[in-house]
Amino acid sequence: MKVVITGAAGFLGQRLAQRLLALGHLSDNNGQDQKIDQLVLADVVPAPHSGDPRVRIATGDLSDVAFLRSIIDAETQSIFHLAAIVSGQAEAEFELGMRVNLDASLALLEICRQLEQKPKVVFTSSVAVYGGNLPQTVLDTTAVNPQSSYGTQKAICELLLNDYSRRGFVDGRTLRLPTISIRPGKPNKAASSFASGILREPLNGETAICPVSPQLRLWLSSPRQAIASLIAGHNLPAAALGNNRSINLPGLSVTVQEMLAALERQAGREVAERVQFSPDPAIERIVASWPGAWDDSRAKALGLTGDADFDAVIQAYIQDDRPT
Ligand SMILES: NC(=O)c1ccc[n+]([C@@H]2O[C@H](COP(=O)([O-])OP(=O)(O)OC[C@H]3O[C@@H](n4cnc5c(N)ncnc54)[C@H](O)[C@@H]3O)[C@@H](O)[C@H]2O)c1
């Protein structure tokens, strides 16, 4: 089967590509296990690759329809649509966010609609679709009410994916990811970048600035678990999803204070004390509008799993990602 990953040079895209190549197969939309013959890694910057003969690197802008047409064709059975302008940048650069997060996603769905064979489309959405006066725990039935341009663009795409699936144009599934922590590497332009930075930098021997209050509650997942959920969500049979293609993925509900307490338990007080608080109202406003917990019982009933606890997330970073 031919599989396309958009945003393949990004943090999750790179990990997903590695995992799919190691796995070697996916479930098609008839529920049959199929060997991955071709993996197209599409991104505006070249995706790193190891020379695996199944990989095709496609470098271009997804908001260019000709580029989209060059990566999605009659052979394409599955698309993991990860390319996005993340939250902080989509808020700062409205037109760019609209063009990539909304216009390019709609163009991608339109190309799929014109194909005879309807591909599976996995769309990565976010906690940012929720906002406003939220219940303590967001339920599957809680209305989306985003409080950022990024969240609004994601929410519109979720609805489009539902409708394109209802009409049989694609076999879509929206996987709403928790905020991912701990993301290795450098800080990025997501409003939630600190949710990794306050752990990663101290663990790497550096100081970190926390722009939100210690009481702020976040809904988090490790990268390892997020990738497992993207693949498991892809492989679910359409019949299991019914008329609601959006799934709130499993996560952990933790406050910043609890994250730092786990850091101290795992790495010692000296490491945890490398975090300093310096409030940034713009970041706090966006991140505090997101849910600190959601009911993940639907995802779990569908067989998706989450991290055991935040200490395990820190241990996974130390094992998998901490620079040596
Ligand atoms: N990481 C998280 O905490 C998190 C949480 C919730 C949802 N998500 C979603 O998961 C997906 C992947 O997130 P990530 O953390 O890997 O983000 P990332 O920023 O690391 O990767 C996004 C990729 O999209 C690419 N891209 C941007 N504009 C493009 C364009 N016009 N054409 C082609 N490629 C383009 C970028 O070059 C980048 O490589 C995104 O859709 C994001 O919204 C991420």
The ligand as a Tripos MOL2 file, in Angstrom:
@<TRIPOS>MOLECULE
LIG
   44    48     1     0     0
SMALL
NO_CHARGES

@<TRIPOS>ATOM
      1 N1          3.0270   18.2270   19.4160 N.am      1 LIG1
      2 C1          1.9160   18.5050   20.0820 C.2       1 LIG1
      3 O1          1.9320   18.7940   21.2980 O.2       1 LIG1
      4 C2          0.5830   18.4240   19.3760 C.ar      1 LIG1
      5 C3         -0.5730   18.4360   20.1480 C.ar      1 LIG1
      6 C4         -1.7950   18.4000   19.5210 C.ar      1 LIG1
      7 C5         -1.8520   18.3370   18.1380 C.ar      1 LIG1
      8 N2         -0.7210   18.3300   17.4000 N.ar      1 LIG1
      9 C6         -0.8300   18.2650   15.9420 C.3       1 LIG1
     10 O2         -0.0340   17.2030   15.4520 O.3       1 LIG1
     11 C7          0.5180   17.5520   14.1880 C.3       1 LIG1
     12 C8          2.0370   17.3930   14.2070 C.3       1 LIG1
     13 O3          2.5570   18.2200   15.2410 O.3       1 LIG1
     14 P1          4.1200   18.4110   15.4630 P.3       1 LIG1
     15 O4          4.3090   18.6570   16.9020 O.co2     1 LIG1
     16 O5          4.8590   17.3150   14.7960 O.co2     1 LIG1
     17 O6          4.3470   19.7880   14.6910 O.3       1 LIG1
     18 P2          5.6490   20.3060   13.9250 P.3       1 LIG1
     19 O7          5.5310   21.7970   13.8620 O.co2     1 LIG1
     20 O8          6.8810   19.7100   14.4870 O.co2     1 LIG1
     21 O9          5.4560   19.7080   12.4630 O.3       1 LIG1
     22 C9          4.5840   20.2700   11.5280 C.3       1 LIG1
     23 C10         5.2300   20.0980   10.1620 C.3       1 LIG1
     24 O10         4.3490   20.6790    9.1760 O.3       1 LIG1
     25 C11         5.1700   21.2410    8.1860 C.3       1 LIG1
     26 N3          4.4410   22.2430    7.4250 N.ar      1 LIG1
     27 C12         4.0170   23.4530    7.8570 C.ar      1 LIG1
     28 N4          3.4740   24.1340    6.8500 N.ar      1 LIG1
     29 C13         3.5450   23.3430    5.7530 C.ar      1 LIG1
     30 C14         3.1640   23.5110    4.3970 C.ar      1 LIG1
     31 N5          2.5910   24.6370    3.9600 N.pl3     1 LIG1
     32 N6          3.4000   22.5030    3.5360 N.ar      1 LIG1
     33 C15         4.0110   21.3600    3.9470 C.ar      1 LIG1
     34 N7          4.3970   21.1400    5.2240 N.ar      1 LIG1
     35 C16         4.1730   22.1430    6.1060 C.ar      1 LIG1
     36 C17         6.3390   21.8620    8.9520 C.3       1 LIG1
     37 O11         7.4600   22.0820    8.0970 O.3       1 LIG1
     38 C18         6.5880   20.8290   10.0270 C.3       1 LIG1
     39 O12         7.6060   19.9250    9.6370 O.3       1 LIG1
     40 C19         0.0410   18.9600   13.8880 C.3       1 LIG1
     41 O13        -1.1210   18.8720   13.0770 O.3       1 LIG1
     42 C20        -0.3170   19.5120   15.2450 C.3       1 LIG1
     43 O14        -1.2880   20.5070   15.1420 O.3       1 LIG1
     44 C21         0.5020   18.3620   17.9860 C.ar      1 LIG1
@<TRIPOS>BOND
     1     1     2 1
     2     2     3 2
     3     2     4 1
     4     4     5 ar
     5     4    44 ar
     6     5     6 ar
     7     6     7 ar
     8     7     8 ar
     9     8     9 1
    10     8    44 ar
    11     9    10 1
    12     9    42 1
    13    10    11 1
    14    11    12 1
    15    11    40 1
    16    12    13 1
    17    13    14 1
    18    14    15 2
    19    14    16 1
    20    14    17 1
    21    17    18 1
    22    18    19 2
    23    18    20 1
    24    18    21 1
    25    21    22 1
    26    22    23 1
    27    23    24 1
    28    23    38 1
    29    24    25 1
    30    25    26 1
    31    25    36 1
    32    26    27 ar
    33    26    35 ar
    34    27    28 ar
    35    28    29 ar
    36    29    30 ar
    37    29    35 ar
    38    30    31 1
    39    30    32 ar
    40    32    33 ar
    41    33    34 ar
    42    34    35 ar
    43    36    37 1
    44    36    38 1
    45    38    39 1
    46    40    41 1
    47    40    42 1
    48    42    43 1
@<TRIPOS>SUBSTRUCTURE
     1 LIG1         1 GROUP 0 **** ****
